Amino acid sequence: MRVPGETKGRGLVMLAMPTIKTANTAKRIMLQAGAIAMLGIYTAVDDGVFNPDLAPLEPGVFWKVARNGGTLGPSVSRFPDPRLDLAGLVVKDMQSEIKATMMDQTLPPDTAAVKSATEILERVKRLAADHIGAFGRLVKEIVVPAVRRRMELAYDKGLISTEIPIDQLLVRVKVKSPLALAREAERVGKIIQWLEMVIAIMTSVGAPQGIGRIAKVEEMLTDIGTDMGVPSRYIVTEAERKDMDEKEAQAAAAAAAAAAALSAGGAAGGMPA
């Protein structure tokens, strides 16, 4: 992310750094509280009898104290242990905040509670929405210069015969990453929604044959398959569709000719001699 006047900008880690430092401090305090809870802190009356330096925290050790009870209370008592549950809640909330800042929208593991399809879909949509602002800059400032430089190196080493200028006008770089496919899927969803609307309306008015006058269905489906990364060998080309139309026309003409010949022969056989 970058603001006007910055050359390099700042990454997501810099945005999450205050929370990360706070979470690290909270974890350190949790570990200290855990050590205190296991070993304990003890208060002792300064009565000249109990010596903390000669009272090790070991099993089976006897401490020499002035008293274990009475009106004044015991000579040695344990200080109340710190609460660990509250610190755990704070760290968990900060970890969730760090993940949100780092755009970590990973799906839960298989052993976790089962998530609904709606929740997973909304999480994927949120991931795409978070990255859509930086997607253009990533392509323009990183992907295109990297591809252009590799083409120059390949031409200098003689791996390709001609240098291909990538001007993003006549020759352009098209990204096929999962994020790009997700953005394409969103655009394709709008096209499919419009096509379904056209089919529904034309069918409801009793004119389904008019769909072709509004939507170019064949070209639309072909472009959608290409944009979604479907291999070209599985998509019928325009030349192949034209060849199919010619074969269907020839088959229809042959069938019509055969039917005409059959009807003519039947009429001739039925005439009186």
N, C-alpha and C positions, 0 to 999 in steps of 0.2 A: 504494500500500500504506500502511496506517495502523495504528498501535498505539493502545491506549487512552490517552486524554489528549491526543492530537494533533487539531488542527482540520483541517488541510489534508492531512497525511500527506506522503509522499515518493514521487516517481516512480521509474521504472526507471533513469533516467539517474543519479540520486543513488546508487543501489545499484551501478552500474557505474563510478562516477567514479574510485575508486582504481585500478582496472585500466586505465581510459582514460588517466589521468595517467601510469601506469607505461609503458603502450604508447607514449605520446607521447615520454617520456624515452628509451625504447629506440630509437625511430625517429630521434630527434635524435642519439643516440650512433652509430647506423648511418650517418647522413649524414656525421658527423665522421670515422668510420672510413673511409668511402668516399673522402672528400677526402684523408685521410692516405695511403690506398692509391694514389691517383692521383698525388699530388704527392710524397709521401714525407717522412720525417723523417731528417735526416742528422746524424751525429756527426762532429765535427772535432777534431783534436788542437790544443791551444793552443800552437803552436810559433812564433807570430809571423809566419808566412808566409801561411797561409790566412785570409782575411777574409770572413766570411759576408755582410757588408753589400755586398760587391763581387762576390758570386757569385749572379747571378740564375738562377732555374730556367727556362731557355729552351733550345730546341734550338740546337745549333751553338755553344754557349758553352764557352770554355776557362777552367778554374779554375787558378789558380796555387797549387800545393800543394808541400809539402816533399818528398813521396815518394808513390809509388803502390804500394809493396810493401816487401818486406824483412822483417827480423826483427821490427821494431816494427809492421809492418802498414801499410796505407795511411793517409794523413793524413785522408781523408774516407771514411766508409762509411755505407751506408744502414741505418737502424734497421729491425728486422723489422716487417712490416706487420701490423695487427690482423686477427683472423679475423672475417669477415662472415657466414659460414654459421651460426654459433652464434646470433648476434643475430637473424638472420632466423627461425630456429626459435622463439626466444622470442617475437618479435612475432606470429608466426602463431598460436601457442598462446594468447596473450592476446587476439588478435582473435576467435578461436573462443569464448573465455570471455565476451567482451563481447557477442557475438551471442547466446549462450545466456542471459545476464542480460537482454538487451533483448528476449528472446522472438522473435528473428529466425530463424524456421524456414523461410525462403524456399527454394523448390526450386532446384536447380542450373540454370545456363543450358543452352541447347540444345547449345552447343559442348562442354560438359563431358562427363565419362563418363556413360554411360547408367545411370540408377538403376532398380532393380527396382520393380515395382508395390507390393511389400510394404514396401519402405523408404519410399516416398512416402506410403502409407497410414499407417504408423506415425508419420511426421513430422506428418501432419495431425492424427492422434489426440493427439499430444503437444501440438500448438498449442492444440487445443480444451481439453485438460486444464489447460494453464497459465492459460488465460483464464477457466475456468469459475468460479473463486472471485470474480473481479471483475465477472463478467457481471451478477449480480443488482444490485450497487451501481450499475453503469453505467446500468441500466434505471431503477432506483428514484430515483436522485439526479440523473440528467441527462436521460434521454429523457422520462420522464413529466412532470417540471416544465416542460421545454421545450415539449412538446405542449400541456400545459394553458395555458401562457402564450400560445401562438399562438392557441389557441381563444378566449381572453379578448380578445386584440387584434382578432381577426376579428369578434367580436361587437360590440366597441366601435366599430369602423369600419363596421358594418352589412353586412359581407360574408356573415354568416349570420344567420338570423332569430331563432334561439333559442340561448342559451348551453348548451353540453353539459357537464355536470359529469363530470369524469373521476375517479371514486372507486376505480377498480381493482376494484370489486365488481359493480356493474350495468353500468358502461361502463369498459372497461379498454383499455390500450394493449398491442398485441401486436407485438413486434419481428420483422421478417422479414429481418434482416441475414444475411450468409453464416455468421457465427458462430452465430446463433440457429438457422439451418437445419441447421448441423452438429450442434448439440445435439438438435434434433428428429430428425435422421436416426439418432442413437444410440438415442433412445427408440423410434423406429419399428422399428429393427432388432430390439429385444427383442420387440416385438409380432409382427413377421413370424416370428421364431424360434418364438414360442409357437404361432402359427397353423400353421406347418409341423409342429410336434410333434403338434398335435391331429389334423391331416390324416393324418400317418403312423400314429399309433396307431389311429385309427378305421378306417383302411383295412386295417391289419394284422389287426384283429379281425373283418374282414368286415362292418363296418357304416358305410360311407361316408356313408349318409344321415343318420347321427346327428351329423354335424359341425355342422349348423345348430342342434342342441339345446345345443351347448356354446359356439360362437363366433358372434357376429353379424358374419358375413363382409362383408355389403354395407355396414353402418354403419362397420365397421372400415376398409375400404378407402377409403370416402368421407372419413372423418376423416384418414386418412393422407395422402391427396392434398391436402386443405386445409392440413394442417400443413406439408407440404413445399413449399407455395407454388404448386401447380398452379392455373392459371386456372379459375375456377368454371364457365366456359362449357363446359369439357371434362369436367366431372363431372356424372353423372346425379343429379338431385335425387330426393327421396323421392316427390314428387308425380308426377314423370315415371315412376318405377318403378311406382307404383300404376296409372298410365294404361296402362303396358305390360302389367301383369298383367291388367287388365280386357280389353284387346284380345286377349290370348292366351286368356282364358277365353271370350270371345265367339267367337273363331275355333274353339276346341275344341268349344264347344256347337253351332256351325253345322256342323262336320264330323260330330259325332255325330248330329245331326238328319238330315243328308244320308245318312249310312250307314244310319240306321234306316229312312228312307223308301225307300232302295234295296232293303234287305232285305225290307221289307213288300211292295214292288211285285213283287219276284221270287217271293215266296211266293204272291201272288195270281195271278200268271201261270202258276204251276205247278199250280193246282187244276183238277180235271176239270170240264168243262162240265155 
